[in-house]
C-alpha cells in the first residue's frame, strides 16, 4: 500500500437561510496542482474539494466534495487510513450565523426589511484538530493575509505553527507580497516560491521524501 496524501482545497460555506450563504472566494486551483504533483511522485491522493470550486478538478486521483467546515471535518475523520501528509489549503468559513434580527425568518429572509442584523461567531476550525487525529502525519496549513506587512504575515504563520503543531505553513496574500512563503517549523526557516507550480514542487520535494 502506497503513501497517502490528503489535500483540501476550494471554498466552504455557512448558511444564512435556506438559500443564502457566507463563503470565501477560492478556485481550488492549488489543490489540483498539488494533487497532480503528489500523484506523479507515487502517492495515493485524496483531494477534498469544495463543491463551488471553479478550477478544473485534478485527474487521476480520488476527489471528494465538501460543502461546509463540518462536512470536510467529517470526511477527514472517515478516511480509510491515516495519511502520511496533509495539506489544509481549503478556504474554510471563519464565521457562522448565530442570530438574525430585524425580520421574521422561516426559510428565506425577505428583502422587504429596511435593515437586518446578522450576529456571527467564530466557526470551529479543522487545522488544530489534525495533530490529534494523525500524530505521525506531516501537516501543512495555509495563511492568506491581506493586512499589514510581510513581517506581520510571517508572524501569523509562526503563530499557526505553534498553536496547531503543524510542520509548515504556506503564507500568501497582499500582506506577504508576490508568490508564497513556506514557513517551516523549528529552525527550518522560510522558503519562497514565485508561483503555484513552483510551490507544489517545493512542497513535494520536502514532504514526499
C-alpha positions, 0 to 999 in steps of 0.5 A: 500500500502506497503513501497517502496524501490528503489535500483540501482545497476550494471554498466552504460555506455557512448558511444564512437561510435556506438559500443564502450563504457566507463563503470565501472566494477560492478556485481550488486551483492549488489543490489540483496542482498539488494533487497532480504533483503528489500523484506523479511522485507515487502517492495515493491522493485524496483531494477534498474539494469544495463543491463551488470550486471553479478550477478544473478538478485534478485527474487521476486521483480520488476527489471528494466534495465538501460543502461546509467546515463540518462536512470536510471535518467529517470526511477527514475523520472517515478516511480509510487510513491515516495519511502520511501528509496533509495539506489544509489549503481549503478556504474554510468559513471563519464565521457562522450565523448565530442570530438574525434580527430585524425580520421574521425568518422561516426559510428565506429572509425577505428583502422587504426589511429596511435593515437586518442584523446578522450576529456571527461567531467564530466557526470551529476550525479543522487545522488544530484538530489534525495533530490529534487525529494523525500524530505521525502525519506531516501537516501543512496549513495555509495563511492568506493575509491581506493586512499589514506587512510581510513581517506581520504575515510571517508572524501569523504563520509562526503563530499557526505553527505553534498553536496547531503543531503543524510542520509548515505553513504556506503564507500568501496574500497582499500582506506577504507580497508576490508568490508564497512563503513556506514557513517551516517549523523549528529552525527550518526557516522560510522558503519562497516560491514565485508561483503555484507550480513552483510551490507544489514542487517545493512542497513535494520535494520536502514532504514526499521524501 
